[in-house]
Amino acid sequence: MVTPESEPARPRDRPASTPQVYYQQPMQGGSGRRVAKKNSAACQAAREADRRYRQQPLSLVKHDGLRRHGDAIRQACG
């Protein structure tokens, strides 16, 4: 009688849907600048442009546009 050998355990890859965690170093001078930047006119304008873009018909909303607006928000507000 022959018994098959079991396969060696393979390392499990992390699924693509697992969120990436990024750690941010604290800013010099406290968090006061961060709050002020989120309320700045540039931040509000970027968020408004993103809102208007997302209100278009879905056939006009593209991944590149969402990415571009997201990058603009991160730059203006972050």
N, C-alpha and C positions, 0 to 999 in steps of 0.2 A: 504494500500500500504506500502510495506517494502522497505527501502533504505539500501543498504549494507554500513557498516562502511568502511572507507578507512583504509588501512594498515598504521601503524606508519612508519614514515620515518626512513630508516635504514642508519647507517653511511656507506658512500661509502669507500670501501677499495681502496687503491692505486693500480693501475694495475701493474703487474709484470714488464712491459716494462718501467716503469718510472725510469729514471736514478737516482742513488744514488749520492748525493753530499757530498763530504768529504772536510773538511777544514783543511788546513795544517798550523801549526804554523810557523811563520818565524824562520829561523835558526839564531843562535847567530853568529855574525861576518859578517853578510851580505850574499848576494847571490853569492859571488865570488867562494865559495867552490862548490856550486851546478853546476855552469857552468864548472868548471874544472873537476868535476866528470863525467859530460856527455861527455866530450872529452877524458876521460881516456882510456888507452889501454884495461882495463877490460870491460868497457862499449862497446867499439867498437867490442871486441871479442864476447861478448854476443849477440850483434845485428847481427853480421855476422853469428853466429851459428843459430840464429833464422831464418835468411834469407835462409840459406842452408836447414834448416828443412822444411820450407814452400815451397821450390822448388821441393820437392819430389812428387811423384805421390800421389794423394789424398787418395788412399787406404792405404797409409803408414802414413799419417798425422793424428794423434789422438788428442783428446781433452787433454789428460794428457800431451802429448808432448808439445802442445801449451801453456798449463798452466805452465809447467816446464820452458820453455824458457822465457815466460813472467815474471815469478818470478825472473829468473836469471837477466833479463834486469833491472827490478825494483831494485834489490839488487845492481847491479853494477853501474847503472846510477842514481838512485834516491837519 
